[in-house]
Amino acid sequence: MIRIKFYLFKEQARVFKRYYKNWRFALVDSSLHLLYLFSNPYRICRKFLERRGAEVVYAYGETPLTTLEGIVSAFGIGADDRWLELGSGRGRGCFWLSQFIGCQVRGVEWIPTFVSRAAWIVRGLFLNRVEFKNICMQEADFSWPTVVFLCGTCMSDEEIESIPMELLPLGAKLISISEPLNKPCFTLVKTLEVSYPWGKTEAYLQIKNDLAAKSSTPLQSMNLWNTAKPFFRQSDGRPAR
Ligand SMILES: C[S@@+](CC[C@H](N)C(=O)[O-])C[C@H]1O[C@@H](n2cnc3c(N)ncnc32)[C@H](O)[C@@H]1O
């Protein structure tokens, strides 16, 4: 716990130093902090999942912005991309991308509080490259993005399976954290070691290929995440859960 708090403290110091020179981002990020000063996003997510009767209710976490920077730089994401984040949480990463990469960003998230607060920031600060939708990720428009980002480490195989990734355009990039998506219509092209508060893990870059129509593998029988590996490793290499 202390290790995680120290990590988050160091990360925030880096965020301040690296990104707050951009006054617009500084304003966005400070607004986010203010909006969640008395209502912690982990608690909001837990309450939401409890109301739904979910088995796993501790399912919230955020990709650190410096980690996100490493991912977009290693995987060649640029201003011409259209980024779809499945389960965008508070939207912090989406705001960062729209300010620093300059691409079009869409976050979809099923917790209404996260989306309404992110939408206040979009409207209040007249941001025009980023939008949020309060929908289930399975209902997103998969014909729109050139890149999909999924940090679905707490999601079950069934939930992952129900995301219609085969609807992505040919050549679209799928970035997933901890495990690659084990579907034949995606080719794994690159992996990157990334840092999260709870330890090291991998980010995977996969490209949508044209095997979707040709494959006869029934999706139900496939293990969609490659579950042979632990989700997260601590810095000493032990599984974090
Ligand atoms: C681990 S958090 C990741 C947040 C953000 N993507 C990041 O990396 O910082 C996962 C988020 O996905 C959302 N989520 C999980 N299942 C979802 C679903 N079926 N539809 C929409 N959002 C979902 C959760 O509410 C949570 O905010």
The ligand as an SDF file (V2000), in Angstrom:
LIG
                    3D

 27 29  0  0  0  0  0  0  0  0999 V2000
   -9.2590   -0.5540  -15.1610 C   0  0  0  0  0  0  0  0  0  0  0  0
  -10.3080    0.8530  -15.5140 S   0  0  0  0  0  0  0  0  0  0  0  0
   -9.3370    1.6040  -16.8200 C   0  0  0  0  0  0  0  0  0  0  0  0
   -9.5880    3.0860  -16.9770 C   0  0  0  0  0  0  0  0  0  0  0  0
   -8.8330    3.7240  -18.1290 C   0  0  0  0  0  0  0  0  0  0  0  0
   -9.0770    3.0350  -19.3650 N   0  0  0  0  0  0  0  0  0  0  0  0
   -7.3490    3.7220  -17.8780 C   0  0  0  0  0  0  0  0  0  0  0  0
   -6.6220    2.8830  -18.4250 O   0  0  0  0  0  0  0  0  0  0  0  0
   -6.8940    4.5980  -17.1070 O   0  0  0  0  0  0  0  0  0  0  0  0
  -11.6050    0.0410  -16.4330 C   0  0  0  0  0  0  0  0  0  0  0  0
  -12.7900    0.9450  -16.7010 C   0  0  0  0  0  0  0  0  0  0  0  0
  -13.6540    0.2280  -17.6090 O   0  0  0  0  0  0  0  0  0  0  0  0
  -14.9860    0.4340  -17.2210 C   0  0  0  0  0  0  0  0  0  0  0  0
  -15.7720   -0.7050  -17.7560 N   0  0  0  0  0  0  0  0  0  0  0  0
  -15.6780   -2.0020  -17.4120 C   0  0  0  0  0  0  0  0  0  0  0  0
  -16.5440   -2.7480  -18.1200 N   0  0  0  0  0  0  0  0  0  0  0  0
  -17.2000   -1.8930  -18.9460 C   0  0  0  0  0  0  0  0  0  0  0  0
  -18.2160   -2.0540  -19.9310 C   0  0  0  0  0  0  0  0  0  0  0  0
  -18.7340   -3.2490  -20.2210 N   0  0  0  0  0  0  0  0  0  0  0  0
  -18.6400   -0.9660  -20.6040 N   0  0  0  0  0  0  0  0  0  0  0  0
  -18.1190    0.2670  -20.3230 C   0  0  0  0  0  0  0  0  0  0  0  0
  -17.1670    0.4860  -19.3980 N   0  0  0  0  0  0  0  0  0  0  0  0
  -16.7100   -0.5750  -18.7090 C   0  0  0  0  0  0  0  0  0  0  0  0
  -14.9320    0.5020  -15.7130 C   0  0  0  0  0  0  0  0  0  0  0  0
  -16.0550    1.1740  -15.1920 O   0  0  0  0  0  0  0  0  0  0  0  0
  -13.6260    1.2670  -15.4940 C   0  0  0  0  0  0  0  0  0  0  0  0
  -13.8610    2.6460  -15.4310 O   0  0  0  0  0  0  0  0  0  0  0  0
  1  2  1  0
  2  3  1  0
  2 10  1  0
  3  4  1  0
  4  5  1  0
  5  6  1  0
  5  7  1  0
  7  8  2  0
  7  9  1  0
 10 11  1  0
 11 12  1  0
 11 26  1  0
 12 13  1  0
 13 14  1  0
 13 24  1  0
 14 15  1  0
 14 23  1  0
 15 16  2  0
 16 17  1  0
 17 18  1  0
 17 23  2  0
 18 19  1  0
 18 20  2  0
 20 21  1  0
 21 22  2  0
 22 23  1  0
 24 25  1  0
 24 26  1  0
 26 27  1  0
M  CHG  2   2   1   9  -1
M  END
$$$$
